Amino acid sequence: MLSFEQQVEKEGGVLKRFKNCAFNLQLPTTITEEMLQEILGAARNEFGQENLIIHKLEMVDRLEVTLFRKDIIVAEVTKITQRFGLEAEIIGEVFSVGVGGDNRSYTPVINVQGVFPGWDILGEISNEITNTLPINRVTYEPKL
């Protein structure tokens, strides 16, 4: 069986990485659903089904698929939030739209939870998360 990267290349796609926690695939519009499933199957085998969040966007000139490594993103976000006694999670398969360069980006939403640390701290956490990870939106949920 081919690796994830080899499978993308075989199907004529272009793969871009973001810190090993997100993979953007630009695939030709001629790709069949069967070919796409072979690529996604290779990714699931390599990274684990439970660790992937998949966003698919059909465009006029290409198919764009972004795979997010949930395990890595949550681990990195946890390093940031634990310093302030907070927890964090990815909200299901909910995506937020943002702008990256000249393009729209669709990324998972992070929910920070815990005792309210103050607006300055929440701003600092949100900025660090969105500046260092493929995340457009951070929400806060108070816990008593």
ChimeraX commands (.cxc) that place a marker at each C-alpha (Angstrom):
marker #1 position 0.00,0.00,0.00 radius 0.5
marker #1 position 1.23,3.51,-0.84 radius 0.5
marker #1 position 1.83,6.10,1.85 radius 0.5
marker #1 position -0.49,9.08,2.14 radius 0.5
marker #1 position 1.96,11.40,0.36 radius 0.5
marker #1 position 2.63,8.84,-2.39 radius 0.5
marker #1 position -1.12,8.38,-2.92 radius 0.5
marker #1 position -1.63,12.16,-3.32 radius 0.5
marker #1 position 1.22,12.33,-5.83 radius 0.5
marker #1 position -0.10,9.29,-7.74 radius 0.5
marker #1 position -3.47,11.01,-8.23 radius 0.5
marker #1 position -1.82,14.21,-9.54 radius 0.5
marker #1 position -2.39,16.24,-6.40 radius 0.5
marker #1 position -0.32,18.85,-4.61 radius 0.5
marker #1 position 0.25,18.52,-0.86 radius 0.5
marker #1 position 1.04,21.44,1.45 radius 0.5
marker #1 position 1.82,20.93,5.15 radius 0.5
marker #1 position 1.35,23.15,8.17 radius 0.5
marker #1 position 3.58,21.99,11.04 radius 0.5
marker #1 position 2.57,18.32,10.62 radius 0.5
marker #1 position -0.88,19.11,12.02 radius 0.5
marker #1 position -2.67,20.11,8.80 radius 0.5
marker #1 position -2.36,18.92,5.23 radius 0.5
marker #1 position -3.93,20.82,2.34 radius 0.5
marker #1 position -4.49,18.74,-0.79 radius 0.5
marker #1 position -5.19,20.38,-4.11 radius 0.5
marker #1 position -6.55,17.75,-6.44 radius 0.5
marker #1 position -7.62,17.90,-10.09 radius 0.5
marker #1 position -11.36,18.14,-10.77 radius 0.5
marker #1 position -11.06,14.90,-12.75 radius 0.5
marker #1 position -10.39,12.88,-9.60 radius 0.5
marker #1 position -13.03,10.25,-8.95 radius 0.5
marker #1 position -14.62,9.57,-5.58 radius 0.5
marker #1 position -12.86,6.19,-5.55 radius 0.5
marker #1 position -9.45,7.87,-6.02 radius 0.5
marker #1 position -10.25,10.38,-3.26 radius 0.5
marker #1 position -11.23,7.56,-0.92 radius 0.5
marker #1 position -7.90,5.82,-1.64 radius 0.5
marker #1 position -6.06,9.00,-0.58 radius 0.5
marker #1 position -8.20,9.40,2.55 radius 0.5
marker #1 position -7.79,5.70,3.36 radius 0.5
marker #1 position -4.01,6.07,3.21 radius 0.5
marker #1 position -4.24,9.09,5.55 radius 0.5
marker #1 position -6.47,7.17,7.97 radius 0.5
marker #1 position -4.03,4.26,7.99 radius 0.5
marker #1 position -1.06,6.55,8.60 radius 0.5
marker #1 position -2.58,8.91,11.20 radius 0.5
marker #1 position -5.56,7.00,12.62 radius 0.5
marker #1 position -9.24,7.59,11.79 radius 0.5
marker #1 position -9.96,9.14,15.22 radius 0.5
marker #1 position -7.15,11.68,14.73 radius 0.5
marker #1 position -8.40,13.21,11.47 radius 0.5
marker #1 position -10.87,15.98,10.80 radius 0.5
marker #1 position -11.54,16.35,7.08 radius 0.5
marker #1 position -12.82,19.43,5.25 radius 0.5
marker #1 position -13.68,19.11,1.57 radius 0.5
marker #1 position -14.25,22.11,-0.72 radius 0.5
marker #1 position -15.15,21.76,-4.39 radius 0.5
marker #1 position -13.92,24.65,-6.50 radius 0.5
marker #1 position -14.30,25.37,-10.21 radius 0.5
marker #1 position -10.72,24.43,-11.09 radius 0.5
marker #1 position -9.83,21.93,-8.35 radius 0.5
marker #1 position -10.94,19.93,-5.36 radius 0.5
marker #1 position -9.41,21.13,-2.11 radius 0.5
marker #1 position -9.28,18.77,0.87 radius 0.5
marker #1 position -7.75,19.74,4.19 radius 0.5
marker #1 position -6.88,17.11,6.78 radius 0.5
marker #1 position -6.37,18.26,10.36 radius 0.5
marker #1 position -4.47,16.11,12.88 radius 0.5
marker #1 position -6.77,16.42,15.89 radius 0.5
marker #1 position -4.31,14.72,18.25 radius 0.5
marker #1 position -1.48,17.17,17.49 radius 0.5
marker #1 position -3.69,20.27,17.52 radius 0.5
marker #1 position -5.28,19.37,20.87 radius 0.5
marker #1 position -1.86,18.59,22.39 radius 0.5
marker #1 position -0.46,21.96,21.25 radius 0.5
marker #1 position -3.52,23.89,22.41 radius 0.5
marker #1 position -3.40,22.11,25.77 radius 0.5
marker #1 position 0.21,23.28,26.28 radius 0.5
marker #1 position -1.03,26.85,25.84 radius 0.5
marker #1 position -4.20,26.65,27.98 radius 0.5
marker #1 position -2.78,24.60,30.87 radius 0.5
marker #1 position -0.49,27.48,31.83 radius 0.5
marker #1 position -3.66,29.32,32.86 radius 0.5
marker #1 position -5.48,26.36,34.45 radius 0.5
marker #1 position -7.81,25.95,31.46 radius 0.5
marker #1 position -8.80,23.02,29.27 radius 0.5
marker #1 position -9.47,22.97,25.55 radius 0.5
marker #1 position -11.18,20.83,22.95 radius 0.5
marker #1 position -12.04,20.87,19.27 radius 0.5
marker #1 position -15.76,21.39,18.73 radius 0.5
marker #1 position -16.78,18.32,16.69 radius 0.5
marker #1 position -16.54,18.83,12.96 radius 0.5
marker #1 position -17.48,22.51,13.05 radius 0.5
marker #1 position -15.40,24.74,10.78 radius 0.5
marker #1 position -14.78,28.47,10.91 radius 0.5
marker #1 position -13.95,30.51,7.83 radius 0.5
marker #1 position -11.01,32.87,7.94 radius 0.5
marker #1 position -8.56,34.45,5.55 radius 0.5
marker #1 position -5.03,33.20,5.00 radius 0.5
marker #1 position -3.13,35.36,2.53 radius 0.5
marker #1 position -5.47,35.90,-0.42 radius 0.5
marker #1 position -7.53,32.78,0.23 radius 0.5
marker #1 position -10.29,31.67,2.53 radius 0.5
marker #1 position -9.38,29.03,5.06 radius 0.5
marker #1 position -11.71,26.63,6.83 radius 0.5
marker #1 position -10.40,25.36,10.16 radius 0.5
marker #1 position -11.71,23.60,13.27 radius 0.5
marker #1 position -12.97,25.67,16.19 radius 0.5
marker #1 position -11.23,25.46,19.58 radius 0.5
marker #1 position -13.32,25.76,22.75 radius 0.5
marker #1 position -11.43,26.85,25.87 radius 0.5
marker #1 position -13.06,25.89,29.19 radius 0.5
marker #1 position -12.51,26.75,32.82 radius 0.5
marker #1 position -12.84,29.43,35.46 radius 0.5
marker #1 position -12.87,32.89,33.84 radius 0.5
marker #1 position -9.24,34.10,33.83 radius 0.5
marker #1 position -9.99,37.64,32.58 radius 0.5
marker #1 position -10.33,39.13,29.12 radius 0.5
marker #1 position -6.62,39.90,28.78 radius 0.5
marker #1 position -5.67,36.26,29.42 radius 0.5
marker #1 position -8.36,34.98,27.02 radius 0.5
marker #1 position -7.07,37.39,24.38 radius 0.5
marker #1 position -3.50,36.20,24.92 radius 0.5
marker #1 position -4.57,32.53,24.66 radius 0.5
marker #1 position -6.66,33.14,21.55 radius 0.5
marker #1 position -3.86,35.08,19.84 radius 0.5
marker #1 position -1.26,32.43,20.59 radius 0.5
marker #1 position -3.51,29.62,19.33 radius 0.5
marker #1 position -4.51,31.38,16.10 radius 0.5
marker #1 position -0.96,32.60,15.40 radius 0.5
marker #1 position 0.75,29.24,15.89 radius 0.5
marker #1 position -1.81,26.65,14.75 radius 0.5
marker #1 position -4.20,26.19,11.81 radius 0.5
marker #1 position -7.11,27.64,13.82 radius 0.5
marker #1 position -9.30,30.65,12.91 radius 0.5
marker #1 position -11.66,30.76,15.89 radius 0.5
marker #1 position -11.36,30.24,19.64 radius 0.5
marker #1 position -14.43,30.26,21.91 radius 0.5
marker #1 position -14.69,30.32,25.70 radius 0.5
marker #1 position -17.05,28.31,27.91 radius 0.5
marker #1 position -17.05,29.10,31.64 radius 0.5
marker #1 position -16.91,26.24,34.13 radius 0.5
marker #1 position -17.68,26.76,37.76 radius 0.5
marker link #1:1,2 radius 0.2
marker link #1:2,3 radius 0.2
marker link #1:3,4 radius 0.2
marker link #1:4,5 radius 0.2
marker link #1:5,6 radius 0.2
marker link #1:6,7 radius 0.2
marker link #1:7,8 radius 0.2
marker link #1:8,9 radius 0.2
marker link #1:9,10 radius 0.2
marker link #1:10,11 radius 0.2
marker link #1:11,12 radius 0.2
marker link #1:12,13 radius 0.2
marker link #1:13,14 radius 0.2
marker link #1:14,15 radius 0.2
marker link #1:15,16 radius 0.2
marker link #1:16,17 radius 0.2
marker link #1:17,18 radius 0.2
marker link #1:18,19 radius 0.2
marker link #1:19,20 radius 0.2
marker link #1:20,21 radius 0.2
marker link #1:21,22 radius 0.2
marker link #1:22,23 radius 0.2
marker link #1:23,24 radius 0.2
marker link #1:24,25 radius 0.2
marker link #1:25,26 radius 0.2
marker link #1:26,27 radius 0.2
marker link #1:27,28 radius 0.2
marker link #1:28,29 radius 0.2
marker link #1:29,30 radius 0.2
marker link #1:30,31 radius 0.2
marker link #1:31,32 radius 0.2
marker link #1:32,33 radius 0.2
marker link #1:33,34 radius 0.2
marker link #1:34,35 radius 0.2
marker link #1:35,36 radius 0.2
marker link #1:36,37 radius 0.2
marker link #1:37,38 radius 0.2
marker link #1:38,39 radius 0.2
marker link #1:39,40 radius 0.2
marker link #1:40,41 radius 0.2
marker link #1:41,42 radius 0.2
marker link #1:42,43 radius 0.2
marker link #1:43,44 radius 0.2
marker link #1:44,45 radius 0.2
marker link #1:45,46 radius 0.2
marker link #1:46,47 radius 0.2
marker link #1:47,48 radius 0.2
marker link #1:48,49 radius 0.2
marker link #1:49,50 radius 0.2
marker link #1:50,51 radius 0.2
marker link #1:51,52 radius 0.2
marker link #1:52,53 radius 0.2
marker link #1:53,54 radius 0.2
marker link #1:54,55 radius 0.2
marker link #1:55,56 radius 0.2
marker link #1:56,57 radius 0.2
marker link #1:57,58 radius 0.2
marker link #1:58,59 radius 0.2
marker link #1:59,60 radius 0.2
marker link #1:60,61 radius 0.2
marker link #1:61,62 radius 0.2
marker link #1:62,63 radius 0.2
marker link #1:63,64 radius 0.2
marker link #1:64,65 radius 0.2
marker link #1:65,66 radius 0.2
marker link #1:66,67 radius 0.2
marker link #1:67,68 radius 0.2
marker link #1:68,69 radius 0.2
marker link #1:69,70 radius 0.2
marker link #1:70,71 radius 0.2
marker link #1:71,72 radius 0.2
marker link #1:72,73 radius 0.2
marker link #1:73,74 radius 0.2
marker link #1:74,75 radius 0.2
marker link #1:75,76 radius 0.2
marker link #1:76,77 radius 0.2
marker link #1:77,78 radius 0.2
marker link #1:78,79 radius 0.2
marker link #1:79,80 radius 0.2
marker link #1:80,81 radius 0.2
marker link #1:81,82 radius 0.2
marker link #1:82,83 radius 0.2
marker link #1:83,84 radius 0.2
marker link #1:84,85 radius 0.2
marker link #1:85,86 radius 0.2
marker link #1:86,87 radius 0.2
marker link #1:87,88 radius 0.2
marker link #1:88,89 radius 0.2
marker link #1:89,90 radius 0.2
marker link #1:90,91 radius 0.2
marker link #1:91,92 radius 0.2
marker link #1:92,93 radius 0.2
marker link #1:93,94 radius 0.2
marker link #1:94,95 radius 0.2
marker link #1:95,96 radius 0.2
marker link #1:96,97 radius 0.2
marker link #1:97,98 radius 0.2
marker link #1:98,99 radius 0.2
marker link #1:99,100 radius 0.2
marker link #1:100,101 radius 0.2
marker link #1:101,102 radius 0.2
marker link #1:102,103 radius 0.2
marker link #1:103,104 radius 0.2
marker link #1:104,105 radius 0.2
marker link #1:105,106 radius 0.2
marker link #1:106,107 radius 0.2
marker link #1:107,108 radius 0.2
marker link #1:108,109 radius 0.2
marker link #1:109,110 radius 0.2
marker link #1:110,111 radius 0.2
marker link #1:111,112 radius 0.2
marker link #1:112,113 radius 0.2
marker link #1:113,114 radius 0.2
marker link #1:114,115 radius 0.2
marker link #1:115,116 radius 0.2
marker link #1:116,117 radius 0.2
marker link #1:117,118 radius 0.2
marker link #1:118,119 radius 0.2
marker link #1:119,120 radius 0.2
marker link #1:120,121 radius 0.2
marker link #1:121,122 radius 0.2
marker link #1:122,123 radius 0.2
marker link #1:123,124 radius 0.2
marker link #1:124,125 radius 0.2
marker link #1:125,126 radius 0.2
marker link #1:126,127 radius 0.2
marker link #1:127,128 radius 0.2
marker link #1:128,129 radius 0.2
marker link #1:129,130 radius 0.2
marker link #1:130,131 radius 0.2
marker link #1:131,132 radius 0.2
marker link #1:132,133 radius 0.2
marker link #1:133,134 radius 0.2
marker link #1:134,135 radius 0.2
marker link #1:135,136 radius 0.2
marker link #1:136,137 radius 0.2
marker link #1:137,138 radius 0.2
marker link #1:138,139 radius 0.2
marker link #1:139,140 radius 0.2
marker link #1:140,141 radius 0.2
marker link #1:141,142 radius 0.2
marker link #1:142,143 radius 0.2
marker link #1:143,144 radius 0.2
view
